[in-house]
Amino acid sequence: MKKARVAVFISGTGSNMLALIEAARTPDCPYEVVCVLSNKPDAPGLSHARALGVEAIAVDQTPFGKNREAHERAIHAELGIRNIAWIALAGYMRLLTPWFVGQWQGRLINIHPSLLPKYPGLDTHRRALEAGDTKTGCTVHHVVAEMDAGPIIDQARVPVLEDDTPEALAARVLEAEHALYPAALARAILTATR
Ligand code: GRF
């Protein structure tokens, strides 16, 4: 089996990125994580990836100022050099331009810590608690130009417990994310190549 070449985009810790790298190392996984890319040169996840022997590069957004498309064209060039086929956003905290999404549509996926379409955007756990929800979860979806929208690939449900705090709930959801994301990426790739 020829494995799909994946780039994982991060801006921070990259715990989902680590889950994807680990899953990719099992023999029948349909993808390999070829590189990790961050818009922030100081993202802690970059050194975590390197420690696992995965190439990790920063394409700093700072020199591009407000020109997001120019930044993304530089990213796109890095992906081209590495022959990347799929992108998995994993805590990449920058909205992508319609140009970039258009280049990658169908091969660009994201994980979001809520049961979309509920709670797109930030602060999902606090919002779920304030609404009195008894369950929440996470969603892996294809990326479209609109934020946290796009066809859903899979979701995992997580109970909200009495006396939960946003932090406790975030930690429980993050564990579910680490199981969901590798499987959902595999499913998306297998579905697209069938
Ligand atoms: C996760 O909660 C993910 O759903 C969201 O950003 C967070 C990233 O966490 N998009 P990590 O960097 O993977 O630990």
Residues whose N, C-alpha, C, O or C-beta is under 5 A from the ligand:
A	BS01	GRF	G12 T13 G14 S15 N16 M17 A90 G91 I111 H112 P113
